[in-house]
Amino acid sequence: MRRICPKALALTEAQGDNKMTHEEMQKQVEEVIGEIRPYLMAHGGDVELVAVTEEGQVQVRLQGACTGCPMSEMTLRLGIEQVLKEAVPEVTEVVQVP
């Protein structure tokens, strides 16, 4: 079972069908990234949240060992993006920026 930030999950469930504000989405994304970060750091990497757009695109910058790693795309898609989409349904995609 995937570990999802309990605070973000609780906020999402409390929202129900109500659309959250951009600020609420930004806060949830920050919390989830805070939950993901220790896993990346355990392998010498890190992730920086660059921006969350109104349309739900999350822009991140992979750092440390993740920079230039051949598995970074898999980490981005199957790790970061999948967890973010599960915890924050308003997230449409996660992209890496330089």
N, CA, C and O of each residue as an XYZ file, in Angstrom:
392
protein
N       0.840     -1.188      0.000
C       0.000      0.000      0.000
C       0.880      1.244      0.000
O       1.884      1.295      0.710
N       0.516      2.227     -0.777
C       1.260      3.469     -0.872
C       1.039      4.342      0.347
O      -0.067      4.418      0.884
N       2.088      4.990      0.770
C       1.985      5.905      1.904
C       1.688      7.299      1.368
O       2.503      7.889      0.659
N       0.536      7.809      1.705
C       0.117      9.133      1.251
C       0.022     10.037      2.467
O      -0.408      9.612      3.539
N       0.421     11.270      2.293
C       0.374     12.240      3.375
C      -1.018     12.263      3.990
O      -1.976     12.640      3.315
N      -1.155     11.870      5.256
C      -2.483     11.813      5.883
C      -3.201     13.155      5.903
O      -4.419     13.206      5.732
N      -2.465     14.238      6.110
C      -3.096     15.562      6.136
C      -3.683     15.904      4.773
O      -4.810     16.391      4.682
N      -2.912     15.648      3.706
C      -3.398     15.949      2.358
C      -4.594     15.068      2.019
O      -5.559     15.538      1.417
N      -4.538     13.802      2.399
C      -5.643     12.895      2.127
C      -6.898     13.333      2.864
O      -7.989     13.313      2.295
N      -6.756     13.728      4.117
C      -7.901     14.185      4.904
C      -8.508     15.445      4.288
O      -9.730     15.586      4.232
N      -7.654     16.359      3.827
C      -8.157     17.578      3.192
C      -8.906     17.244      1.909
O      -9.955     17.824      1.628
N      -8.364     16.306      1.127
C      -9.008     15.910     -0.121
C     -10.367     15.292      0.150
O     -11.345     15.621     -0.522
N     -10.435     14.396      1.133
C     -11.701     13.749      1.460
C     -12.716     14.759      1.995
O     -13.909     14.651      1.711
N     -12.251     15.724      2.755
C     -13.153     16.732      3.313
C     -13.708     17.644      2.219
O     -14.806     18.184      2.354
N     -12.949     17.811      1.140
C     -13.380     18.673      0.043
C     -14.589     18.092     -0.681
O     -15.443     18.830     -1.172
N     -14.652     16.755     -0.743
C     -15.754     16.118     -1.463
C     -15.746     16.539     -2.918
O     -14.715     16.450     -3.585
N     -16.875     16.995     -3.415
C     -16.970     17.420     -4.805
C     -16.638     18.897     -4.984
O     -16.648     19.396     -6.109
N     -16.347     19.597     -3.905
C     -16.004     21.008     -3.994
C     -14.603     21.166     -4.560
O     -13.673     20.474     -4.146
N     -14.462     22.071     -5.496
C     -13.150     22.331     -6.081
C     -12.331     23.182     -5.120
O     -12.813     24.186     -4.597
N     -11.097     22.771     -4.897
C     -10.245     23.512     -3.968
C      -9.616     24.711     -4.663
O      -9.519     24.756     -5.889
N      -9.198     25.663     -3.872
C      -8.545     26.846     -4.422
C      -7.112     26.490     -4.813
O      -6.579     25.458     -4.406
N      -6.507     27.356     -5.602
C      -5.116     27.156     -6.013
C      -4.209     27.101     -4.792
O      -3.278     26.298     -4.745
N      -4.473     27.945     -3.811
C      -3.653     27.974     -2.593
C      -3.767     26.662     -1.817
O      -2.771     26.164     -1.293
N      -4.970     26.104     -1.743
C      -5.170     24.831     -1.054
C      -4.443     23.702     -1.792
O      -3.833     22.829     -1.174
N      -4.522     23.739     -3.124
C      -3.835     22.720     -3.916
C      -2.325     22.832     -3.714
O      -1.644     21.820     -3.548
N      -1.807     24.042     -3.728
C      -0.369     24.279     -3.526
C       0.065     23.716     -2.173
O       1.100     23.056     -2.077
N      -0.715     23.971     -1.140
C      -0.385     23.504      0.206
C      -0.382     21.975      0.270
O       0.509     21.384      0.881
N      -1.365     21.339     -0.351
C      -1.423     19.877     -0.355
C      -0.236     19.285     -1.111
O       0.362     18.305     -0.667
N       0.100     19.878     -2.244
C       1.236     19.394     -3.028
C       2.515     19.515     -2.197
O       3.332     18.594     -2.187
N       2.694     20.628     -1.509
C       3.880     20.821     -0.660
C       3.953     19.748      0.422
O       5.028     19.215      0.696
N       2.818     19.430      1.038
C       2.790     18.414      2.088
C       3.142     17.036      1.551
O       3.890     16.291      2.184
N       2.606     16.697      0.389
C       2.890     15.387     -0.195
C       4.361     15.297     -0.600
O       5.000     14.270     -0.374
N       4.897     16.346     -1.186
C       6.316     16.341     -1.546
C       7.174     16.202     -0.291
O       8.220     15.554     -0.320
N       6.735     16.805      0.802
C       7.443     16.639      2.070
C       7.463     15.193      2.530
O       8.412     14.759      3.183
N       6.418     14.445      2.193
C       6.348     13.018      2.534
C       7.221     12.175      1.600
O       7.772     11.158      2.022
N       7.347     12.582      0.357
C       8.133     11.847     -0.635
C       9.628     12.088     -0.441
O      10.437     11.180     -0.630
N       9.987     13.296     -0.069
C      11.388     13.728      0.008
C      12.304     12.756      0.768
O      13.390     12.460      0.270
N      11.922     12.248      1.945
C      12.846     11.352      2.668
C      13.234     10.104      1.875
O      14.353      9.611      2.016
N      12.332      9.590      1.047
C      12.643      8.419      0.235
C      13.717      8.753     -0.803
O      14.629      7.960     -1.037
N      13.603      9.922     -1.417
C      14.613     10.344     -2.386
C      15.943     10.622     -1.701
O      16.999     10.260     -2.219
N      15.896     11.259     -0.548
C      17.113     11.612      0.178
C      17.862     10.360      0.653
O      19.088     10.371      0.762
N      17.128      9.298      0.930
C      17.766      8.047      1.351
C      18.657      7.483      0.251
O      19.542      6.671      0.519
N      18.423      7.914     -0.990
C      19.220      7.447     -2.127
C      20.097      8.561     -2.684
O      20.612      8.453     -3.797
N      20.269      9.629     -1.912
C      21.148     10.716     -2.327
C      20.508     11.750     -3.229
O      21.202     12.613     -3.766
N      19.195     11.681     -3.405
C      18.501     12.629     -4.272
C      17.606     13.567     -3.481
O      17.554     13.512     -2.252
N      16.914     14.415     -4.192
C      15.966     15.340     -3.579
C      15.054     15.874     -4.679
O      15.307     15.683     -5.869
N      13.993     16.543     -4.253
C      13.071     17.154     -5.204
C      12.706     18.537     -4.685
O      12.433     18.722     -3.499
N      12.706     19.494     -5.587
C      12.321     20.871     -5.255
C      11.027     21.193     -5.978
O      10.922     20.991     -7.188
N      10.049     21.691     -5.250
C       8.810     22.146     -5.871
C       9.067     23.524     -6.456
O       9.406     24.460     -5.731
N       8.905     23.648     -7.768
C       9.146     24.918     -8.448
C       7.852     25.718     -8.549
O       7.826     26.910     -8.242
N       6.769     25.052     -8.984
C       5.497     25.757     -9.160
C       4.349     24.765     -9.268
O       4.527     23.602     -9.629
N       3.166     25.268     -8.940
C       1.914     24.551     -9.186
C       1.036     25.535     -9.949
O       0.721     26.618     -9.454
N       0.644     25.145    -11.164
C      -0.159     26.057    -11.983
C      -1.633     25.933    -11.627
O      -2.049     24.974    -10.977
N      -2.406     26.898    -12.056
C      -3.859     26.889    -11.850
C      -4.498     25.673    -12.524
O      -5.537     25.182    -12.083
N      -3.861     25.191    -13.603
C      -4.399     24.054    -14.356
C      -4.053     22.714    -13.722
O      -4.513     21.674    -14.196
N      -3.252     22.717    -12.660
C      -2.915     21.479    -11.967
C      -1.588     20.870    -12.366
O      -1.275     19.751    -11.961
N      -0.811     21.578    -13.144
C       0.516     21.069    -13.501
C       1.482     21.379    -12.351
O       1.560     22.511    -11.873
N       2.208     20.354    -11.923
C       3.200     20.517    -10.861
C       4.576     20.487    -11.517
O       4.920     19.537    -12.220
N       5.352     21.530    -11.282
C       6.695     21.628    -11.850
C       7.698     21.386    -10.732
O       7.661     22.045     -9.693
N       8.602     20.425    -10.960
C       9.604     20.069     -9.953
C      10.985     20.055    -10.587
O      11.143     19.978    -11.805
N      11.971     20.131     -9.714
C      13.362     20.024    -10.135
C      13.988     18.903     -9.302
O      14.050     18.993     -8.076
N      14.451     17.850     -9.977
C      15.129     16.770     -9.275
C      16.560     17.203     -9.003
O      17.192     17.857     -9.832
N      17.066     16.830     -7.828
C      18.382     17.285     -7.409
C      19.216     16.129     -6.879
O      18.721     15.015     -6.706
N      20.485     16.408     -6.626
C      21.378     15.414     -6.056
C      21.571     14.245     -7.008
O      21.751     14.434     -8.211
N      21.532     13.035     -6.461
C      21.750     11.832     -7.261
C      20.695     11.667     -8.347
O      20.929     10.954     -9.322
N      19.543     12.307     -8.201
C      18.480     12.204     -9.205
C      18.837     12.950    -10.490
O      18.314     12.634    -11.559
N      19.722     13.935    -10.387
C      20.119     14.714    -11.553
C      20.919     13.829    -12.497
O      21.980     13.320    -12.137
N      20.409     13.651    -13.689
C      21.104     12.853    -14.690
C      20.997     11.350    -14.497
O      21.575     10.594    -15.278
N      20.289     10.902    -13.497
C      20.130      9.472    -13.252
C      19.245      8.872    -14.341
O      18.211      9.449    -14.678
N      19.633      7.719    -14.898
C      18.801      7.109    -15.936
C      17.419      6.687    -15.434
O      16.504      6.495    -16.235
N      17.262      6.542    -14.132
C      15.968      6.139    -13.569
C      15.124      7.345    -13.137
O      14.036      7.164    -12.591
N      15.600      8.557    -13.369
C      14.890      9.744    -12.876
C      13.495      9.892    -13.478
O      12.577     10.359    -12.804
N      13.330      9.498    -14.739
C      12.004      9.594    -15.365
C      11.027      8.628    -14.690
O       9.856      8.955    -14.494
N      11.518      7.441    -14.339
C      10.671      6.473    -13.644
C      10.335      6.984    -12.241
O       9.202      6.845    -11.779
N      11.310      7.566    -11.578
C      11.066      8.154    -10.256
C      10.008      9.242    -10.357
O       9.115      9.333     -9.515
N      10.116     10.065    -11.393
C       9.171     11.162    -11.586
C       7.757     10.635    -11.846
O       6.803     11.103    -11.225
N       7.612      9.672    -12.752
C       6.287      9.177    -13.137
C       5.677      8.227    -12.109
O       4.542      8.422    -11.672
N       6.432      7.201    -11.727
C       5.874      6.158    -10.870
C       5.980      6.480     -9.386
O       5.297      5.872     -8.562
N       6.822      7.419     -9.054
C       6.956      7.807     -7.659
C       6.216      9.097     -7.385
O       5.145      9.096     -6.778
N       6.780     10.174     -7.826
C       6.261     11.507     -7.496
C       4.882     11.760     -8.101
O       3.950     12.111     -7.378
N       4.740     11.587     -9.419
C       3.474     11.915    -10.080
C       2.323     11.034     -9.591
O       1.239     11.541     -9.299
N       2.543      9.749     -9.502
C       1.467      8.844     -9.106
C       0.982      9.141     -7.686
O      -0.222      9.166     -7.430
N       1.919      9.366     -6.768
C       1.540      9.667     -5.380
C       0.808     10.999     -5.306
O      -0.198     11.117     -4.606
N       1.309     12.008     -6.028
C       0.644     13.314     -6.022
C      -0.771     13.224     -6.578
O      -1.692     13.809     -6.009
N      -0.958     12.508     -7.671
C      -2.296     12.393     -8.267
C      -3.264     11.661     -7.352
O      -4.451     11.987     -7.319
N      -2.772     10.677     -6.609
C      -3.637      9.961     -5.677
C      -4.040     10.847     -4.502
O      -5.189     10.817     -4.061
N      -3.103     11.627     -4.003
C      -3.368     12.456     -2.829
C      -4.062     13.764     -3.170
O      -4.845     14.281     -2.372
N      -3.780     14.304     -4.355
C      -4.339     15.597     -4.771
C      -4.928     15.408     -6.173
O      -4.230     15.604     -7.168
N      -6.203     15.030     -6.257
C      -6.822     14.716     -7.552
C      -6.769     15.863     -8.576
O      -6.876     15.621     -9.778
N      -6.611     17.077     -8.117
C      -6.541     18.219     -9.036
C      -5.239     18.272     -9.813
O      -5.143     19.003    -10.798
N      -4.235     17.515     -9.394
C      -2.962     17.469    -10.112
C      -3.192     16.736    -11.435
O      -3.672     15.603    -11.454
N      -2.843     17.397    -12.538
C      -3.038     16.807    -13.866
C      -1.765     16.155    -14.387
O      -1.832     15.147    -15.091
N      -0.604     16.716    -14.052
C       0.664     16.147    -14.481
C       1.795     16.726    -13.640
O       1.659     17.777    -13.013
N       2.910     16.012    -13.647
C       4.117     16.484    -12.987
C       5.203     16.531    -14.042
O       5.461     15.541    -14.726
N       5.844     17.695    -14.172
C       6.904     17.856    -15.156
C       8.180     18.311    -14.473
O       8.165     19.036    -13.478
N       9.283     17.859    -15.047
C      10.589     18.255    -14.536
C      11.059     19.493    -15.300
O      10.986     19.544    -16.527
N      11.534     20.467    -14.570
C      12.062     21.684    -15.193
C      13.543     21.803    -14.854
O      13.992     21.307    -13.821
N      14.299     22.463    -15.729
C      15.743     22.611    -15.474
C      16.028     23.568    -14.324
O      17.189     23.799    -13.987
